[in-house]
Amino acid sequence: MAMRTPRFDDSVIVPHRDWLAGVRERGQLVESGKFTDGSGGAYVITAENLAAAQDLVHTDPIHTTGASELTVHEWEITG
């Protein structure tokens, strides 16, 4: 989950979308989208484990620029 910080700037949107496209091309992006209230967004990725997921999302430009705070939740798919 990505929540915008006061440092958010629209200039990070294109690099973020390019980053998502790369994750999708590697087969790790399941779904992504923004929150309708403009506060941020979320995406679902696949990774070997929680640490690998955290390492991956911490390369997202919205994180590296400080534009958003990212929270990673491990999710066990049951069906």
N, CA, C and O atoms as a Maestro MAE file, in Angstrom:
{
 s_m_m2io_version
 :::
 2.0.0
}

f_m_ct {
 s_m_title
 :::
 protein
 m_atom[316] {
  # First column is atom index #
  i_m_mmod_type
  r_m_x_coord
  r_m_y_coord
  r_m_z_coord
  i_m_residue_number
  s_m_chain_name
  s_m_pdb_residue_name
  s_m_pdb_atom_name
  i_m_atomic_number
  :::
  1 25 0.844 -1.160 0.000 1 A "MET " " N  " 7
  2 3 0.000 0.000 0.000 1 A "MET " " CA " 6
  3 2 0.898 1.234 0.000 1 A "MET " " C  " 6
  4 15 1.895 1.281 0.720 1 A "MET " " O  " 8
  5 25 0.546 2.224 -0.802 2 A "ALA " " N  " 7
  6 3 1.343 3.446 -0.930 2 A "ALA " " CA " 6
  7 2 0.480 4.644 -0.550 2 A "ALA " " C  " 6
  8 15 -0.543 4.910 -1.182 2 A "ALA " " O  " 8
  9 25 0.898 5.358 0.476 3 A "MET " " N  " 7
  10 3 0.176 6.544 0.920 3 A "MET " " CA " 6
  11 2 1.042 7.770 0.646 3 A "MET " " C  " 6
  12 15 2.206 7.822 1.042 3 A "MET " " O  " 8
  13 25 0.469 8.740 -0.027 4 A "ARG " " N  " 7
  14 3 1.210 9.950 -0.390 4 A "ARG " " CA " 6
  15 2 1.670 10.718 0.847 4 A "ARG " " C  " 6
  16 15 0.972 10.781 1.859 4 A "ARG " " O  " 8
  17 25 2.853 11.296 0.736 5 A "THR " " N  " 7
  18 3 3.395 12.157 1.781 5 A "THR " " CA " 6
  19 2 3.278 13.610 1.306 5 A "THR " " C  " 6
  20 15 2.945 13.851 0.146 5 A "THR " " O  " 8
  21 25 3.543 14.564 2.177 6 A "PRO " " N  " 7
  22 3 3.548 15.968 1.741 6 A "PRO " " CA " 6
  23 2 4.587 16.242 0.648 6 A "PRO " " C  " 6
  24 15 4.493 17.250 -0.053 6 A "PRO " " O  " 8
  25 25 5.563 15.364 0.499 7 A "ARG " " N  " 7
  26 3 6.606 15.527 -0.528 7 A "ARG " " CA " 6
  27 2 6.168 15.006 -1.898 7 A "ARG " " C  " 6
  28 15 6.940 15.078 -2.854 7 A "ARG " " O  " 8
  29 25 4.937 14.481 -2.010 8 A "PHE " " N  " 7
  30 3 4.470 13.941 -3.290 8 A "PHE " " CA " 6
  31 2 4.456 15.039 -4.343 8 A "PHE " " C  " 6
  32 15 4.017 16.162 -4.094 8 A "PHE " " O  " 8
  33 25 4.952 14.682 -5.538 9 A "ASP " " N  " 7
  34 3 4.954 15.587 -6.673 9 A "ASP " " CA " 6
  35 2 4.543 14.780 -7.903 9 A "ASP " " C  " 6
  36 15 4.982 13.643 -8.077 9 A "ASP " " O  " 8
  37 25 3.705 15.364 -8.753 10 A "ASP " " N  " 7
  38 3 3.217 14.648 -9.937 10 A "ASP " " CA " 6
  39 2 4.334 14.145 -10.846 10 A "ASP " " C  " 6
  40 15 4.108 13.236 -11.644 10 A "ASP " " O  " 8
  41 25 5.525 14.711 -10.743 11 A "SER " " N  " 7
  42 3 6.631 14.289 -11.609 11 A "SER " " CA " 6
  43 2 7.060 12.847 -11.350 11 A "SER " " C  " 6
  44 15 7.781 12.270 -12.163 11 A "SER " " O  " 8
  45 25 6.637 12.262 -10.250 12 A "VAL " " N  " 7
  46 3 7.009 10.883 -9.936 12 A "VAL " " CA " 6
  47 2 6.052 9.869 -10.571 12 A "VAL " " C  " 6
  48 15 6.341 8.673 -10.575 12 A "VAL " " O  " 8
  49 25 4.933 10.324 -11.101 13 A "ILE " " N  " 7
  50 3 3.918 9.402 -11.627 13 A "ILE " " CA " 6
  51 2 4.449 8.583 -12.799 13 A "ILE " " C  " 6
  52 15 4.290 7.363 -12.811 13 A "ILE " " O  " 8
  53 25 5.070 9.221 -13.778 14 A "VAL " " N  " 7
  54 3 5.571 8.480 -14.952 14 A "VAL " " CA " 6
  55 2 6.662 7.488 -14.552 14 A "VAL " " C  " 6
  56 15 6.596 6.332 -14.971 14 A "VAL " " O  " 8
  57 25 7.663 7.882 -13.762 15 A "PRO " " N  " 7
  58 3 8.652 6.886 -13.338 15 A "PRO " " CA " 6
  59 2 8.029 5.727 -12.549 15 A "PRO " " C  " 6
  60 15 8.456 4.581 -12.684 15 A "PRO " " O  " 8
  61 25 7.030 6.028 -11.736 16 A "HIS " " N  " 7
  62 3 6.337 4.970 -10.979 16 A "HIS " " CA " 6
  63 2 5.625 4.019 -11.933 16 A "HIS " " C  " 6
  64 15 5.712 2.801 -11.775 16 A "HIS " " O  " 8
  65 25 4.925 4.563 -12.917 17 A "ARG " " N  " 7
  66 3 4.227 3.702 -13.891 17 A "ARG " " CA " 6
  67 2 5.217 2.879 -14.709 17 A "ARG " " C  " 6
  68 15 4.953 1.719 -15.024 17 A "ARG " " O  " 8
  69 25 6.354 3.478 -15.049 18 A "ASP " " N  " 7
  70 3 7.393 2.725 -15.768 18 A "ASP " " CA " 6
  71 2 7.922 1.590 -14.891 18 A "ASP " " C  " 6
  72 15 8.166 0.486 -15.377 18 A "ASP " " O  " 8
  73 25 8.098 1.867 -13.599 19 A "TRP " " N  " 7
  74 3 8.559 0.844 -12.657 19 A "TRP " " CA " 6
  75 2 7.539 -0.288 -12.595 19 A "TRP " " C  " 6
  76 15 7.908 -1.461 -12.652 19 A "TRP " " O  " 8
  77 25 6.244 0.062 -12.478 20 A "LEU " " N  " 7
  78 3 5.191 -0.960 -12.455 20 A "LEU " " CA " 6
  79 2 5.218 -1.801 -13.733 20 A "LEU " " C  " 6
  80 15 5.043 -3.018 -13.676 20 A "LEU " " O  " 8
  81 25 5.435 -1.164 -14.877 21 A "ALA " " N  " 7
  82 3 5.488 -1.894 -16.147 21 A "ALA " " CA " 6
  83 2 6.625 -2.909 -16.138 21 A "ALA " " C  " 6
  84 15 6.463 -4.023 -16.637 21 A "ALA " " O  " 8
  85 25 7.767 -2.538 -15.578 22 A "GLY " " N  " 7
  86 3 8.889 -3.469 -15.483 22 A "GLY " " CA " 6
  87 2 8.580 -4.641 -14.574 22 A "GLY " " C  " 6
  88 15 8.937 -5.780 -14.876 22 A "GLY " " O  " 8
  89 25 7.916 -4.364 -13.460 23 A "VAL " " N  " 7
  90 3 7.535 -5.444 -12.538 23 A "VAL " " CA " 6
  91 2 6.520 -6.365 -13.219 23 A "VAL " " C  " 6
  92 15 6.567 -7.583 -13.049 23 A "VAL " " O  " 8
  93 25 5.603 -5.771 -13.993 24 A "ARG " " N  " 7
  94 3 4.611 -6.567 -14.738 24 A "ARG " " CA " 6
  95 2 5.317 -7.451 -15.767 24 A "ARG " " C  " 6
  96 15 4.991 -8.630 -15.907 24 A "ARG " " O  " 8
  97 25 6.289 -6.875 -16.489 25 A "GLU " " N  " 7
  98 3 7.021 -7.640 -17.514 25 A "GLU " " CA " 6
  99 2 7.753 -8.829 -16.909 25 A "GLU " " C  " 6
  100 15 7.903 -9.858 -17.568 25 A "GLU " " O  " 8
  101 25 8.210 -8.707 -15.667 26 A "ARG " " N  " 7
  102 3 8.886 -9.820 -14.988 26 A "ARG " " CA " 6
  103 2 7.889 -10.816 -14.397 26 A "ARG " " C  " 6
  104 15 8.284 -11.810 -13.789 26 A "ARG " " O  " 8
  105 25 6.604 -10.546 -14.577 27 A "GLY " " N  " 7
  106 3 5.574 -11.466 -14.099 27 A "GLY " " CA " 6
  107 2 5.293 -11.372 -12.608 27 A "GLY " " C  " 6
  108 15 4.726 -12.299 -12.029 27 A "GLY " " O  " 8
  109 25 5.681 -10.260 -11.972 28 A "GLN " " N  " 7
  110 3 5.498 -10.139 -10.530 28 A "GLN " " CA " 6
  111 2 4.345 -9.231 -10.128 28 A "GLN " " C  " 6
  112 15 3.941 -9.243 -8.966 28 A "GLN " " O  " 8
  113 25 3.804 -8.446 -11.051 29 A "LEU " " N  " 7
  114 3 2.704 -7.541 -10.722 29 A "LEU " " CA " 6
  115 2 1.385 -8.209 -11.045 29 A "LEU " " C  " 6
  116 15 1.132 -8.578 -12.192 29 A "LEU " " O  " 8
  117 25 0.543 -8.365 -10.031 30 A "VAL " " N  " 7
  118 3 -0.761 -8.988 -10.203 30 A "VAL " " CA " 6
  119 2 -1.815 -7.934 -10.523 30 A "VAL " " C  " 6
  120 15 -2.618 -8.111 -11.439 30 A "VAL " " O  " 8
  121 25 -1.810 -6.846 -9.771 31 A "GLU " " N  " 7
  122 3 -2.817 -5.790 -9.931 31 A "GLU " " CA " 6
  123 2 -2.295 -4.500 -9.337 31 A "GLU " " C  " 6
  124 15 -1.465 -4.520 -8.428 31 A "GLU " " O  " 8
  125 25 -2.783 -3.366 -9.851 32 A "SER " " N  " 7
  126 3 -2.402 -2.073 -9.282 32 A "SER " " CA " 6
  127 2 -3.512 -1.069 -9.530 32 A "SER " " C  " 6
  128 15 -4.315 -1.223 -10.450 32 A "SER " " O  " 8
  129 25 -3.547 -0.039 -8.697 33 A "GLY " " N  " 7
  130 3 -4.531 1.017 -8.893 33 A "GLY " " CA " 6
  131 2 -4.407 2.096 -7.840 33 A "GLY " " C  " 6
  132 15 -3.758 1.916 -6.810 33 A "GLY " " O  " 8
  133 25 -5.052 3.234 -8.122 34 A "LYS " " N  " 7
  134 3 -5.002 4.356 -7.187 34 A "LYS " " CA " 6
  135 2 -6.292 4.400 -6.375 34 A "LYS " " C  " 6
  136 15 -7.325 3.881 -6.798 34 A "LYS " " O  " 8
  137 25 -6.218 5.023 -5.210 35 A "PHE " " N  " 7
  138 3 -7.398 5.227 -4.381 35 A "PHE " " CA " 6
  139 2 -8.175 6.413 -4.945 35 A "PHE " " C  " 6
  140 15 -7.574 7.399 -5.371 35 A "PHE " " O  " 8
  141 25 -9.490 6.328 -4.952 36 A "THR " " N  " 7
  142 3 -10.309 7.374 -5.563 36 A "THR " " CA " 6
  143 2 -10.269 8.688 -4.792 36 A "THR " " C  " 6
  144 15 -10.649 9.727 -5.332 36 A "THR " " O  " 8
  145 25 -9.817 8.663 -3.547 37 A "ASP " " N  " 7
  146 3 -9.735 9.906 -2.774 37 A "ASP " " CA " 6
  147 2 -8.412 10.640 -2.979 37 A "ASP " " C  " 6
  148 15 -8.196 11.696 -2.384 37 A "ASP " " O  " 8
  149 25 -7.516 10.091 -3.822 38 A "GLY " " N  " 7
  150 3 -6.251 10.740 -4.121 38 A "GLY " " CA " 6
  151 2 -5.179 10.593 -3.055 38 A "GLY " " C  " 6
  152 15 -4.136 11.242 -3.133 38 A "GLY " " O  " 8
  153 25 -5.421 9.746 -2.058 39 A "SER " " N  " 7
  154 3 -4.467 9.606 -0.957 39 A "SER " " CA " 6
  155 2 -3.310 8.665 -1.256 39 A "SER " " C  " 6
  156 15 -2.326 8.638 -0.517 39 A "SER " " O  " 8
  157 25 -3.416 7.900 -2.323 40 A "GLY " " N  " 7
  158 3 -2.367 6.944 -2.652 40 A "GLY " " CA " 6
  159 2 -2.915 5.834 -3.524 40 A "GLY " " C  " 6
  160 15 -3.795 6.052 -4.357 40 A "GLY " " O  " 8
  161 25 -2.377 4.633 -3.319 41 A "GLY " " N  " 7
  162 3 -2.816 3.497 -4.109 41 A "GLY " " CA " 6
  163 2 -2.260 2.205 -3.545 41 A "GLY " " C  " 6
  164 15 -1.658 2.184 -2.471 41 A "GLY " " O  " 8
  165 25 -2.471 1.129 -4.288 42 A "ALA " " N  " 7
  166 3 -1.989 -0.171 -3.833 42 A "ALA " " CA " 6
  167 2 -1.650 -1.025 -5.042 42 A "ALA " " C  " 6
  168 15 -2.166 -0.825 -6.141 42 A "ALA " " O  " 8
  169 25 -0.778 -1.969 -4.807 43 A "TYR " " N  " 7
  170 3 -0.518 -2.971 -5.825 43 A "TYR " " CA " 6
  171 2 -0.230 -4.297 -5.150 43 A "TYR " " C  " 6
  172 15 0.224 -4.356 -4.008 43 A "TYR " " O  " 8
  173 25 -0.508 -5.360 -5.894 44 A "VAL " " N  " 7
  174 3 -0.275 -6.724 -5.424 44 A "VAL " " CA " 6
  175 2 0.851 -7.295 -6.278 44 A "VAL " " C  " 6
  176 15 0.780 -7.302 -7.507 44 A "VAL " " O  " 8
  177 25 1.892 -7.773 -5.597 45 A "ILE " " N  " 7
  178 3 3.020 -8.387 -6.300 45 A "ILE " " CA " 6
  179 2 3.219 -9.804 -5.780 45 A "ILE " " C  " 6
  180 15 2.732 -10.164 -4.709 45 A "ILE " " O  " 8
  181 25 3.934 -10.586 -6.548 46 A "THR " " N  " 7
  182 3 4.356 -11.897 -6.077 46 A "THR " " CA " 6
  183 2 5.854 -11.830 -5.802 46 A "THR " " C  " 6
  184 15 6.609 -11.184 -6.529 46 A "THR " " O  " 8
  185 25 6.266 -12.512 -4.740 47 A "ALA " " N  " 7
  186 3 7.681 -12.544 -4.359 47 A "ALA " " CA " 6
  187 2 7.938 -13.826 -3.584 47 A "ALA " " C  " 6
  188 15 7.005 -14.466 -3.099 47 A "ALA " " O  " 8
  189 25 9.203 -14.196 -3.470 48 A "GLU " " N  " 7
  190 3 9.585 -15.418 -2.762 48 A "GLU " " CA " 6
  191 2 9.187 -15.376 -1.298 48 A "GLU " " C  " 6
  192 15 8.787 -16.390 -0.725 48 A "GLU " " O  " 8
  193 25 9.299 -14.201 -0.697 49 A "ASN " " N  " 7
  194 3 8.985 -14.047 0.723 49 A "ASN " " CA " 6
  195 2 8.799 -12.560 1.021 49 A "ASN " " C  " 6
  196 15 8.946 -11.716 0.137 49 A "ASN " " O  " 8
  197 25 8.478 -12.256 2.260 50 A "LEU " " N  " 7
  198 3 8.229 -10.879 2.658 50 A "LEU " " CA " 6
  199 2 9.449 -9.992 2.430 50 A "LEU " " C  " 6
  200 15 9.314 -8.873 1.936 50 A "LEU " " O  " 8
  201 25 10.616 -10.469 2.778 51 A "ALA " " N  " 7
  202 3 11.832 -9.676 2.607 51 A "ALA " " CA " 6
  203 2 12.066 -9.341 1.131 51 A "ALA " " C  " 6
  204 15 12.453 -8.219 0.803 51 A "ALA " " O  " 8
  205 25 11.834 -10.301 0.249 52 A "ALA " " N  " 7
  206 3 12.006 -10.062 -1.183 52 A "ALA " " CA " 6
  207 2 10.986 -9.040 -1.686 52 A "ALA " " C  " 6
  208 15 11.306 -8.201 -2.528 52 A "ALA " " O  " 8
  209 25 9.774 -9.111 -1.174 53 A "ALA " " N  " 7
  210 3 8.744 -8.139 -1.551 53 A "ALA " " CA " 6
  211 2 9.138 -6.739 -1.091 53 A "ALA " " C  " 6
  212 15 8.998 -5.772 -1.841 53 A "ALA " " O  " 8
  213 25 9.625 -6.633 0.129 54 A "GLN " " N  " 7
  214 3 10.051 -5.335 0.652 54 A "GLN " " CA " 6
  215 2 11.221 -4.778 -0.151 54 A "GLN " " C  " 6
  216 15 11.251 -3.589 -0.470 54 A "GLN " " O  " 8
  217 25 12.173 -5.627 -0.473 55 A "ASP " " N  " 7
  218 3 13.316 -5.183 -1.282 55 A "ASP " " CA " 6
  219 2 12.846 -4.651 -2.630 55 A "ASP " " C  " 6
  220 15 13.339 -3.627 -3.103 55 A "ASP " " O  " 8
  221 25 11.899 -5.342 -3.243 56 A "LEU " " N  " 7
  222 3 11.392 -4.928 -4.548 56 A "LEU " " CA " 6
  223 2 10.670 -3.591 -4.458 56 A "LEU " " C  " 6
  224 15 10.992 -2.674 -5.213 56 A "LEU " " O  " 8
  225 25 9.710 -3.455 -3.562 57 A "VAL " " N  " 7
  226 3 8.931 -2.212 -3.523 57 A "VAL " " CA " 6
  227 2 9.774 -1.017 -3.092 57 A "VAL " " C  " 6
  228 15 9.440 0.122 -3.417 57 A "VAL " " O  " 8
  229 25 10.841 -1.256 -2.379 58 A "HIS " " N  " 7
  230 3 11.696 -0.148 -1.969 58 A "HIS " " CA " 6
  231 2 12.527 0.412 -3.128 58 A "HIS " " C  " 6
  232 15 13.262 1.382 -2.950 58 A "HIS " " O  " 8
  233 25 12.411 -0.203 -4.326 59 A "THR " " N  " 7
  234 3 13.031 0.358 -5.525 59 A "THR " " CA " 6
  235 2 12.049 1.205 -6.331 59 A "THR " " C  " 6
  236 15 12.433 1.816 -7.329 59 A "THR " " O  " 8
  237 25 10.797 1.247 -5.913 60 A "ASP " " N  " 7
  238 3 9.761 2.028 -6.585 60 A "ASP " " CA " 6
  239 2 10.083 3.519 -6.429 60 A "ASP " " C  " 6
  240 15 10.361 3.973 -5.319 60 A "ASP " " O  " 8
  241 25 10.048 4.282 -7.521 61 A "PRO " " N  " 7
  242 3 10.345 5.712 -7.429 61 A "PRO " " CA " 6
  243 2 9.461 6.484 -6.440 61 A "PRO " " C  " 6
  244 15 9.903 7.491 -5.888 61 A "PRO " " O  " 8
  245 25 8.243 6.039 -6.210 62 A "ILE " " N  " 7
  246 3 7.436 6.760 -5.223 62 A "ILE " " CA " 6
  247 2 8.001 6.584 -3.817 62 A "ILE " " C  " 6
  248 15 7.744 7.395 -2.928 62 A "ILE " " O  " 8
  249 25 8.769 5.520 -3.628 63 A "HIS " " N  " 7
  250 3 9.448 5.320 -2.339 63 A "HIS " " CA " 6
  251 2 10.796 6.035 -2.324 63 A "HIS " " C  " 6
  252 15 11.106 6.764 -1.382 63 A "HIS " " O  " 8
  253 25 11.587 5.828 -3.356 64 A "THR " " N  " 7
  254 3 12.949 6.366 -3.349 64 A "THR " " CA " 6
  255 2 12.977 7.889 -3.343 64 A "THR " " C  " 6
  256 15 13.961 8.483 -2.902 64 A "THR " " O  " 8
  257 25 11.917 8.531 -3.825 65 A "THR " " N  " 7
  258 3 11.846 9.990 -3.824 65 A "THR " " CA " 6
  259 2 11.201 10.541 -2.555 65 A "THR " " C  " 6
  260 15 11.214 11.750 -2.323 65 A "THR " " O  " 8
  261 25 10.639 9.655 -1.739 66 A "GLY " " N  " 7
  262 3 9.941 10.110 -0.537 66 A "GLY " " CA " 6
  263 2 8.529 10.593 -0.814 66 A "GLY " " C  " 6
  264 15 7.893 11.181 0.061 66 A "GLY " " O  " 8
  265 25 8.027 10.351 -2.027 67 A "ALA " " N  " 7
  266 3 6.689 10.811 -2.401 67 A "ALA " " CA " 6
  267 2 5.582 10.041 -1.700 67 A "ALA " " C  " 6
  268 15 4.483 10.562 -1.507 67 A "ALA " " O  " 8
  269 25 5.864 8.822 -1.326 68 A "SER " " N  " 7
  270 3 4.866 7.981 -0.655 68 A "SER " " CA " 6
  271 2 5.532 7.096 0.378 68 A "SER " " C  " 6
  272 15 6.699 6.727 0.253 68 A "SER " " O  " 8
  273 25 4.762 6.766 1.400 69 A "GLU " " N  " 7
  274 3 5.211 5.772 2.375 69 A "GLU " " CA " 6
  275 2 4.599 4.438 1.975 69 A "GLU " " C  " 6
  276 15 3.391 4.336 1.761 69 A "GLU " " O  " 8
  277 25 5.440 3.422 1.876 70 A "LEU " " N  " 7
  278 3 4.972 2.106 1.454 70 A "LEU " " CA " 6
  279 2 4.867 1.168 2.646 70 A "LEU " " C  " 6
  280 15 5.746 1.124 3.506 70 A "LEU " " O  " 8
  281 25 3.785 0.431 2.675 71 A "THR " " N  " 7
  282 3 3.580 -0.604 3.684 71 A "THR " " CA " 6
  283 2 3.357 -1.912 2.941 71 A "THR " " C  " 6
  284 15 2.524 -1.985 2.038 71 A "THR " " O  " 8
  285 25 4.097 -2.935 3.320 72 A "VAL " " N  " 7
  286 3 3.972 -4.232 2.667 72 A "VAL " " CA " 6
  287 2 3.271 -5.188 3.630 72 A "VAL " " C  " 6
  288 15 3.677 -5.351 4.781 72 A "VAL " " O  " 8
  289 25 2.228 -5.801 3.136 73 A "HIS " " N  " 7
  290 3 1.494 -6.801 3.911 73 A "HIS " " CA " 6
  291 2 1.677 -8.150 3.229 73 A "HIS " " C  " 6
  292 15 1.472 -8.274 2.022 73 A "HIS " " O  " 8
  293 25 2.057 -9.141 3.990 74 A "GLU " " N  " 7
  294 3 2.141 -10.487 3.449 74 A "GLU " " CA " 6
  295 2 0.740 -11.058 3.416 74 A "GLU " " C  " 6
  296 15 -0.004 -10.954 4.391 74 A "GLU " " O  " 8
  297 25 0.379 -11.661 2.297 75 A "TRP " " N  " 7
  298 3 -0.984 -12.126 2.091 75 A "TRP " " CA " 6
  299 2 -0.956 -13.589 1.687 75 A "TRP " " C  " 6
  300 15 -0.285 -13.958 0.722 75 A "TRP " " O  " 8
  301 25 -1.664 -14.403 2.404 76 A "GLU " " N  " 7
  302 3 -1.763 -15.826 2.073 76 A "GLU " " CA " 6
  303 2 -3.033 -16.053 1.280 76 A "GLU " " C  " 6
  304 15 -4.136 -15.905 1.805 76 A "GLU " " O  " 8
  305 25 -2.879 -16.408 0.025 77 A "ILE " " N  " 7
  306 3 -4.005 -16.652 -0.838 77 A "ILE " " CA " 6
  307 2 -4.556 -18.047 -0.539 77 A "ILE " " C  " 6
  308 15 -3.819 -19.033 -0.557 77 A "ILE " " O  " 8
  309 25 -5.839 -18.116 -0.267 78 A "THR " " N  " 7
  310 3 -6.415 -19.388 0.156 78 A "THR " " CA " 6
  311 2 -7.349 -20.011 -0.873 78 A "THR " " C  " 6
  312 15 -7.846 -21.115 -0.650 78 A "THR " " O  " 8
  313 25 -7.597 -19.355 -1.963 79 A "GLY " " N  " 7
  314 3 -8.511 -19.980 -2.895 79 A "GLY " " CA " 6
  315 2 -8.508 -19.396 -4.245 79 A "GLY " " C  " 6
  316 15 -9.248 -19.852 -5.117 79 A "GLY " " O  " 8
  :::
 }
 m_bond[315] {
  # First column is bond index #
  i_m_from
  i_m_to
  i_m_order
  :::
  1 1 2 1
  2 2 3 1
  3 3 4 2
  4 3 5 1
  5 5 6 1
  6 6 7 1
  7 7 8 2
  8 7 9 1
  9 9 10 1
  10 10 11 1
  11 11 12 2
  12 11 13 1
  13 13 14 1
  14 14 15 1
  15 15 16 2
  16 15 17 1
  17 17 18 1
  18 18 19 1
  19 19 20 2
  20 19 21 1
  21 21 22 1
  22 22 23 1
  23 23 24 2
  24 23 25 1
  25 25 26 1
  26 26 27 1
  27 27 28 2
  28 27 29 1
  29 29 30 1
  30 30 31 1
  31 31 32 2
  32 31 33 1
  33 33 34 1
  34 34 35 1
  35 35 36 2
  36 35 37 1
  37 37 38 1
  38 38 39 1
  39 39 40 2
  40 39 41 1
  41 41 42 1
  42 42 43 1
  43 43 44 2
  44 43 45 1
  45 45 46 1
  46 46 47 1
  47 47 48 2
  48 47 49 1
  49 49 50 1
  50 50 51 1
  51 51 52 2
  52 51 53 1
  53 53 54 1
  54 54 55 1
  55 55 56 2
  56 55 57 1
  57 57 58 1
  58 58 59 1
  59 59 60 2
  60 59 61 1
  61 61 62 1
  62 62 63 1
  63 63 64 2
  64 63 65 1
  65 65 66 1
  66 66 67 1
  67 67 68 2
  68 67 69 1
  69 69 70 1
  70 70 71 1
  71 71 72 2
  72 71 73 1
  73 73 74 1
  74 74 75 1
  75 75 76 2
  76 75 77 1
  77 77 78 1
  78 78 79 1
  79 79 80 2
  80 79 81 1
  81 81 82 1
  82 82 83 1
  83 83 84 2
  84 83 85 1
  85 85 86 1
  86 86 87 1
  87 87 88 2
  88 87 89 1
  89 89 90 1
  90 90 91 1
  91 91 92 2
  92 91 93 1
  93 93 94 1
  94 94 95 1
  95 95 96 2
  96 95 97 1
  97 97 98 1
  98 98 99 1
  99 99 100 2
  100 99 101 1
  101 101 102 1
  102 102 103 1
  103 103 104 2
  104 103 105 1
  105 105 106 1
  106 106 107 1
  107 107 108 2
  108 107 109 1
  109 109 110 1
  110 110 111 1
  111 111 112 2
  112 111 113 1
  113 113 114 1
  114 114 115 1
  115 115 116 2
  116 115 117 1
  117 117 118 1
  118 118 119 1
  119 119 120 2
  120 119 121 1
  121 121 122 1
  122 122 123 1
  123 123 124 2
  124 123 125 1
  125 125 126 1
  126 126 127 1
  127 127 128 2
  128 127 129 1
  129 129 130 1
  130 130 131 1
  131 131 132 2
  132 131 133 1
  133 133 134 1
  134 134 135 1
  135 135 136 2
  136 135 137 1
  137 137 138 1
  138 138 139 1
  139 139 140 2
  140 139 141 1
  141 141 142 1
  142 142 143 1
  143 143 144 2
  144 143 145 1
  145 145 146 1
  146 146 147 1
  147 147 148 2
  148 147 149 1
  149 149 150 1
  150 150 151 1
  151 151 152 2
  152 151 153 1
  153 153 154 1
  154 154 155 1
  155 155 156 2
  156 155 157 1
  157 157 158 1
  158 158 159 1
  159 159 160 2
  160 159 161 1
  161 161 162 1
  162 162 163 1
  163 163 164 2
  164 163 165 1
  165 165 166 1
  166 166 167 1
  167 167 168 2
  168 167 169 1
  169 169 170 1
  170 170 171 1
  171 171 172 2
  172 171 173 1
  173 173 174 1
  174 174 175 1
  175 175 176 2
  176 175 177 1
  177 177 178 1
  178 178 179 1
  179 179 180 2
  180 179 181 1
  181 181 182 1
  182 182 183 1
  183 183 184 2
  184 183 185 1
  185 185 186 1
  186 186 187 1
  187 187 188 2
  188 187 189 1
  189 189 190 1
  190 190 191 1
  191 191 192 2
  192 191 193 1
  193 193 194 1
  194 194 195 1
  195 195 196 2
  196 195 197 1
  197 197 198 1
  198 198 199 1
  199 199 200 2
  200 199 201 1
  201 201 202 1
  202 202 203 1
  203 203 204 2
  204 203 205 1
  205 205 206 1
  206 206 207 1
  207 207 208 2
  208 207 209 1
  209 209 210 1
  210 210 211 1
  211 211 212 2
  212 211 213 1
  213 213 214 1
  214 214 215 1
  215 215 216 2
  216 215 217 1
  217 217 218 1
  218 218 219 1
  219 219 220 2
  220 219 221 1
  221 221 222 1
  222 222 223 1
  223 223 224 2
  224 223 225 1
  225 225 226 1
  226 226 227 1
  227 227 228 2
  228 227 229 1
  229 229 230 1
  230 230 231 1
  231 231 232 2
  232 231 233 1
  233 233 234 1
  234 234 235 1
  235 235 236 2
  236 235 237 1
  237 237 238 1
  238 238 239 1
  239 239 240 2
  240 239 241 1
  241 241 242 1
  242 242 243 1
  243 243 244 2
  244 243 245 1
  245 245 246 1
  246 246 247 1
  247 247 248 2
  248 247 249 1
  249 249 250 1
  250 250 251 1
  251 251 252 2
  252 251 253 1
  253 253 254 1
  254 254 255 1
  255 255 256 2
  256 255 257 1
  257 257 258 1
  258 258 259 1
  259 259 260 2
  260 259 261 1
  261 261 262 1
  262 262 263 1
  263 263 264 2
  264 263 265 1
  265 265 266 1
  266 266 267 1
  267 267 268 2
  268 267 269 1
  269 269 270 1
  270 270 271 1
  271 271 272 2
  272 271 273 1
  273 273 274 1
  274 274 275 1
  275 275 276 2
  276 275 277 1
  277 277 278 1
  278 278 279 1
  279 279 280 2
  280 279 281 1
  281 281 282 1
  282 282 283 1
  283 283 284 2
  284 283 285 1
  285 285 286 1
  286 286 287 1
  287 287 288 2
  288 287 289 1
  289 289 290 1
  290 290 291 1
  291 291 292 2
  292 291 293 1
  293 293 294 1
  294 294 295 1
  295 295 296 2
  296 295 297 1
  297 297 298 1
  298 298 299 1
  299 299 300 2
  300 299 301 1
  301 301 302 1
  302 302 303 1
  303 303 304 2
  304 303 305 1
  305 305 306 1
  306 306 307 1
  307 307 308 2
  308 307 309 1
  309 309 310 1
  310 310 311 1
  311 311 312 2
  312 311 313 1
  313 313 314 1
  314 314 315 1
  315 315 316 2
  :::
 }
}
